[in-house]
Amino acid sequence: MKKILAYIFLILIALYILIPLYVLLATTFKPLQEIGISDMWKLPKQWSLSGFIKAFQKLGPNLKNSFYLTIPATIVSAFIGSINGYVFSKVKFKYANLVFAIILFGMFIPYQSVLFPLIRFLQSIKLYGTIPGLILVHVVYGIPITTLIFRNYYSEVPNELVEASYMDGAGFFKTYTKVLFPISIPAFVVVIIWQFTNIWNEFLFAVTVTSSPEKQPVTVALVNLAGSQVVEWNVQMAGALLTALPTLIVYILLGKYFIRGLLAGSVKG
């Protein structure tokens, strides 16, 4: 009986989560004349791709901006976090724990508290209103979490591996590339999924750092997609689906490695 009640509860939770998705998909494939409050639960009488076509025409350049932003910011922050993780887990130096704590403190700094000095700084280095400026912001803000993930991962790698590499004459970077990097794939998968999702979905920096519509990521363009007089709900829903697809694809391709990567190295032996 308890098992049946548990299944019923889980089914109700699943339905609660899936109902908005059903409404989104049903509205996306309807022509505008079929859309109404009373009809949102009905499947389309006439299936149409007009919403997708119009949404892609409006959001296409901004989707490209989001890829130009997210891919390099994710890769750069992942590699910086990996190097930092190596340093804080395998290199002994004075005040290492203090420096590590200061870096982690960056995770708790609210975006809103740094907006004005951040904009002034980007203006001073001529990067305000540009995609490279936004990349720099996300790389810096991503360093604390990527450092933490890699530091925890590398701390479970036996020190003997690193010491043997040093004894064979390998330096700092050669030890990283030949010893640590090849076994870092699980940690990189976790960091890539985490960073890609956060950067792609981020809105506050995107709307304040980019000054012109042609430079804005898709999350900002999606907000501006609504018309001033008539809201084309099929276009809005199609735009939301297009915006969500890249992160959904990343989770489909790499999701099975995500939990495995989070748990990798968490238990010795």
Secondary structure by P-SEA (a helix, b strand, c coil): caaaaaaaaaaaaaaaaaaaaaaaaaaaacccccccccccccccccccaaaaaaaaaaaaaaaaaaaaccaaaaaaaaaaaaaaaaaaccccccaaaaaaaaaaccccccccccaaaaaaaaaaacccccaaaaaaaaaaaaaaaaaaaaaaaaccccaaaaaaaaaacccaaaaaaccccccaaaaaaaaaaaaaaaaaaccccccccccccccccaaaaaaacccccccaaaaaaaaaaaaaaaaaaaaaacccaaaaaaacccccc
